[in-house]
Amino acid sequence: MSHLDDATDTLQRFIDEEATPDAVAHLLERARATLSNRVVEDYLGDAHRVSFDDEDVVIEPYKAGRGQALHLPLNDFITGLQAWLDAHGGIRPGPAQRR
């Protein structure tokens, strides 16, 4: 299995285990705050910890054997979360909030 496959599996597992409209909206808020150079606290979900850096997001499963930590560009993370919200009828941010 390639590193890309591992990353895709980890991201999909994260979405499957953590994604609710409220959780995704909260993660989007933190990710966008990071884009604005604000320091944000880690997100502690049911099965994963999400850390925000200047340009990256790190998704770490709590349990061993659930995949490796995933380092994802911040903009890709935001795009993926917004796509999930759009597909699940979640709250869409206003035009001023989109990037």
N, C-alpha and C positions, 0 to 999 in steps of 0.2 A: 504494500500500500504506500502511495507517495505521501509526501508532506502535505500536498494540496488536498488529497483525500482525507487525511487526518484532520486538517483544518475545517473542511466542509462538514465532516462528521461531528466534530466538536461544536461548531456553530449550530448545526441542525439540532443536536441534542439539547443545547442551551435553549434554543427557541421552543422546542417541544416541552421542556420541563419548566421553563420560567415565564413564557409569554402569556400575558393577559393584557388587555387594553391598559389597565392601570400601571402594570409593571413596565410595559413598553413606553408609555408616556413618561414615566419617571426616568427611565434610562435615556430617553431622548432629551429630556430636560438637562440631565447631567452631561451628556455628550455635547450638547450645544453650549452649555456653560464652559466646558473645556475648550471649545473652539474660540470662545471669547476670552481666553487666557485666565479664566477663573479656576481656582483650585476646588475640586469637588471630592467628596468622600467616596470610598469604594461602595459599590452596590452589593449587598449581601442577600442573595436570593435563597431559595429553598435548596438548590443543588449546586449553585455556582457563585463565585465571587467575581465581580467585574471591577477592574481598576482602570482609571483613566489617566493617560499621559498626554503630553503636548500634542502628539499626532497619532497615538495608538490607543487601542483598547486591549486589555488582557482579560480573557475569560478563562477562569480556572475552575474545573470541577472539584468539589470537595472530596469526593470518594476516589481512591486509587482505582485504576482500571477503567475509569470513565472517560479516558482520552487525556491528551496532554493539554497544557495551557495553550490557548490560541491567542496569538498577537495579530490584531487586525487593524488596518488603517481606520482612523476615527471617521472619516467621511464614508467609508464602505459600511461601517457599523450603523451609522445614521441612515444611510440609504436602505439597508436591510430592514431596520426597525420600522422605517416609514412605509416600506412596501408591505410589511406584515400588517401594520395598522390599516393601510388602504384595503388589503385583501380581507380583513376581518371586520370592517365597518367601524374601526376605532375613530377616535377624535383626531381630526386633521388640524395641524397648526395653521395659523393664518399666514398670508403671503410674506409678511415681514419676518416670520420665524423660519421660513424655508431657506435652505441653502443648496 
